[in-house]
Amino acid sequence: MQFTIERASLLRSLGHVQSVVERRNAIPILNNVLIEAANGAIKLTATDMELAIAESVPAEVATPGSLTAPAHTFYDIVRKLPDGAQVSVEEGDGRLTLRSGRSTFQLACLPPADFPALGTDDQPHNFSLSASAARALIDHTRFAISTEETRYYLNGIYLHAADQDGIKVLRAVATDGHRMARFDVPMPEGAADIPGVIVPRKMVSEWRKLIDEAESDIVVGLSEAKINLSFDDVVLTSKLIDGTFPDYQRVIPDSNERLLEVDRKDFAEAVDRVSTISTEKSRAVKLAIDKGVLTLSVTSLDQGQAEEELEVSFDAEGLEIGFNSRYLLDIAERIEGDKARFRLNDSASAAIVSDVDDANALYVIMPMRV
């Protein structure tokens, strides 16, 4: 195998595929990227057996063939080459030889036959999703994905078809048991009958990295076990989480009638300031709400006290309630409008937070004792 390629093109694609490869892997072949050269292009493939990525990039192919090379080492070499360099790669005697200018590198290879075959299921459900819609679904929900491995069914985003006020929507939901994030986009054609699937956290992360560069719509293929994403010259495939996502509708309160509206930016900045003295363990901030005034306060036995007042819209019976400051900031950062709306009940009940200017986003946050 022999090919020549411009350094920037190779670096871009290697950057995409090497991020799938785990740094420590007990199976040697999974440390490698599969490189296949033919028909004026090379195809780079990497997998961790749960998630796989394949990307094609144009190249001058002198001799077709295939090899595998250590993904991170290969990427680091190309990354350190000068801008505008031409990179020549060839294989011989089980080694990859890379030449660029006066630099020559040799890397040990493993047989391409040892690289795991990435089986493709039939995808009975297929639809297209714009890059902007995909970004919105991920950005408004992934912060709430659980990292607790014992509750594996919460370690991803629940993607499904839903009905919102009689309108069909594609909905993403994530929760870690302390807060929940929900976001809707208009139902894409062909997605109305999709099954509810849990897309794993790592797949969500890799998908999000790639869509900033996407120039075309994303074609989504779904089966009961896998999700497949195709756009531009990239194919991303992942196993789905085999579990049952909880009935998230049950955690959305239906009796929260105290409405608080606050300037999102002022609120976030105030929470950030007063939480400076909160303990790392609790991160608790108290909200004391009365007509027209919100007082945020933190009391720490070790650090002292902090308090700040904000003018707000609130015309109900006064209330004191505590929340994790980090959770409040996470939600505030996802609200794109000027105003955030809190629907409250009492100090022991979950609060609903929404964007006054965007009905597609909804968040639920559990209170803390303060």
N, C-alpha and C positions, 0 to 999 in steps of 0.2 A: 504494500500500500504506500502511495506517495501523493501528497497534495501540497499546495501552496495557498496561503490565505492571508489577508490583511489582518494585522494584529488586533485592531479595534473590533472587527467583526467576530473574531474568535474569542476575544475577551468577554464580549457581551454575552455570547451564548454560554461560554463556560461559567460565567458568573451565575447564570440562571440555573444550570444543572448541578453545579457542585454544591449548592446550598441544600440540596435534598440529601446529600451524602452525609451520614453521621460521622463525627470526628473519631469516635471509638467504635469499632465494629469487629465482632468476633468472626465474621465470615469475610475472608480477604477480598473476594471478588466484589463485594458490596462497597468496598473502598474505591472502586474504580469507575471510570466513565467509559462507556462503550462508544467507540468512534467508528462509523461506517462511511466510507468514501465511494461515491458512484455518481455518474450522470451530472457532473458539474456542481456537486454539493456534498457537504459532509453532514452526517446526522449524529448528534450527541445524545446519549441516553444515560440516565442515572436512576437508581431506585434504592429504597430501603426495605423493599418487599411489602410495604403498606402504601407507599406513594411513589409514583414514577413520573419522570418528565422526559420528553423527547423533543429536540429542537433541531431544525435543519437550517443551514446557512450556506450560501454560495461559496464555492472554492474552485481553484484550478486543480482538477484531479488528473494526475499523470498516470497513476496506476490504481485501479479500484481495489478495495479490500477492507479489512476491519481489524481492529485491535482494541484492547482495553488498557487504560493507563490510570495511575493514581490520581484521583480527581483533584484533591486539594493541592498537591504538589504541582501538577500540570497547570492549574489555574494560577498559582503563585508565580511560576516561571513566566507565563504570558503577561501577567499583571506588571511584572518588573521590567519587561522589555520597553524600549523607547517608543513613544507615539509615532505612528506612521510606518512602523517596521513591517516588513514582509516576513512571514513565518513559514518555514518549510518543514514538513513532518513526513517521516518515512519509517517503515517498520522492517526489521530484519533480525533474524536469530532471536526472536522473542523479546526484542527491545525496541522502544520508540526512540528515534533520534530527531531532535528538534534543532533546527539551525535558523539563526536570525542575525544578520550582520556578521560580526566576528564571534558571536556566542554559539556554543554547541552544548546541548544537554542530552544525556541518555537516561531513559527511565526503564525500569524493569516492567514488563507487561505480563498479564495473565491471559490465557486463551479465551478468545471471544466465545467459544463454545460453552465455557463455564458460566457466562453471564446469564442470569435467570431470564427465561422467556416470560414476557409480560403478557399473560393471557388477557384477551379482550372478551368480555361478556357481550351478549346482544344488548343493545340499548333501546328498550321499547319506548322510552320517552325522550324526545328530542325537542329542544326549543332554542331560540336565540335570545341573548340578553346583551344589552348595550354595556359598554365598559363603565359608563357613568352610573347605571343602575346597579351593576355588580359592586362598584365602589361604595355606593350608598348603603347597600345591604350589609356589607362587611363592616364599614366604618362606624355604623350606628349600633352595632351589636357585639362585635368580637371582644370588646373590653370586659364583657360580663361572662365570658366563657370560664368555666371552672377549671382550676388546675389540680383539683383533688382527684388523684388517679383511682381511688376506690369508688368514686361516683362517675365511672367512665362514660356513662350515657349523657353526662353534662359537659364532656370535654370537646364540645364542638358547637356548631350553629345548626339549629333545627330549621331546615328549609322545606317549605310546604305550600300548598295552595290553600287559601283561606277566603272567607267572606267577610267584608267589612262594610257594614251598613248597606247590604244588598249588592255590593260591588265586589267582583272577583279580584283578588290580589295575590301576588307572590310574596310570601312573608318569611322573614328570618327572625329567629328568636334565640336568645342565649341567656343562661342564668347560672349563677353559682350558689343559689340558695339564699344569698343575702341581697342581691339585686337582680332585676330582670330587664332585658332590653328587647324591644320589638320594633321592627321596621317593615313597612310595606312598599312595594313598587307595583305599578300597573301589571296586570297579568299578561305575560308574553304569550303569543300565539303558540299553541301546542303544549302549554304547561298546566292547563286546567285540571288534568287528570293525574298529575304526578303523585307518587307516594310521598309521604312525609319521610325525609331522610336526615340523618345527623352527619354533617360534614366535619371531619376531624380538625382539630386546632391547627395541626401542621399544614394540612391542605389549605385551610383558610389563609394561613400566613403566606404560603408560596403563591397562591392565587392573587393575593393582594399586591405582592411585590411585582408581579408580572403585568397586571392590568394598567398600571400607569403608563406603560409603553405600548399598550394595545392600540392598533390602528383600525381594527375591524371589530364587529360584534363577536361575542363569545358564543360558540355553539355548545350547548350543555346537553350531554347524554346521560341518562339515568337508568340504572337497573336497581334491583333490590339490594345489591351488594356493592356496586361501584358507581362513582361519578366520573365523567370524562369531560374535560374542557378543551376545546380546540379554538385557536385564534392565531392569526398571522401564521407563523411557521412553528408554533408551539402546540404540543399536546400534553396535557397534564391529567394524570389518572390516579385515582385514590380509592382504596377500600372505604366503605362507609362504616360508621360505628354501629355494631350489631347490638342494639338495645332499644328500649322504649323511652322516648322523651316524656317527661311528666306533663300532665295536663296543666299547662301554664295559665290557662284562662281562670283556673280556680284561685290563683294568687293575686289576680287583679281585683282590688276591692270594688264593690258596687254601691257602697254607702258613704263614700267620702264627699261631703257636701261643703266643707270649708275651703274656699278658694283663695289662694295666695298667688299674686302675680308680682314678679320682681324682675328688674333689669338683669339680664343674664350675665353681662360682663361685670357689673358692679357686685353682684352676688358672688361670682367665682373669685373675684379679687379679694373680697372680704373674707370668704371662707379660707382662702389661701393664707391671708395675713394672720387671722386669729389661730389657725391650726399650727402656726409655727412653734407654739409652746406645748402642743399636745404630745402625749407620749406615743412612741412608735407603736406600742402594742394596741392601744385603744383607738387612737385618732379621733376621739369623740368630740363633736361640736354640738352645743345646745342652741336651738332656735326658739326664742321667746317671741311669740307673734301676738300683736295687739292691733287695734284699728290704726292702719296707716304706718305702723312701725314694726320692723323686724330687728331684734337684737340677737346678734350672734356672740356666743361666749364660749371660752374654754378655760377650765380650771385644772391645773396640774399640781400635785403635791410637790413635785420636784422643780418645776419650771416657773410656776406662778399663775397669773391670770391674764386673760385678754378679752376685750369686749369691743364690739363695733355695732353701730346702728345704721340701718338702711330705711329709706322711705319706700313703702310698698303699697300695693293695692290689696287690702284685706278688710272685710266688713262683716266678720263673724265673731263668735265668742272666742276670747283669747285662748292661747294654747302654748304649751312648752313641750318640745319634742327633741330628741337627740338623734344624730346620724353620724356615720363614719364620714369624716371629712374627705377622704380619698374617693369614696363612692360619689359624694356630691360633686366633686370636681370632675370626675370621669363623665358624669352625666352632663354637667354644664358645658364641657368641652365639645359634646356631640350636638348640642342645640345650636342651630345655625341662625335662628332669628334673634331679635333683640330682647324678647321677653320669654321667661320661663314661667310655667303655671304649675303650681302644686295643688293637688286635691288631697285634703287631709281629713282625718276623722278624729282620732284622739292620740295620746302620747304612746299608746301601745300598739297602734295599728300601722300597717304599711301605708306609705304615701305613693301617689301616682304623680309622676312628673312628665310634662309634655312641653312641646315647642308651640307657643301661641300661634306661630306663623306656619306650622307644618303639622298637619293632622296625621301624617304617615308614621311619625315617631312616637313611641310611648315607652316610659320607663317606670319600674316599680322598685322601691327601695325600702328595706326593713328598718325600723327604728332601733336605737340603742338606748340603754339606760345611762343617764348622765346625772 
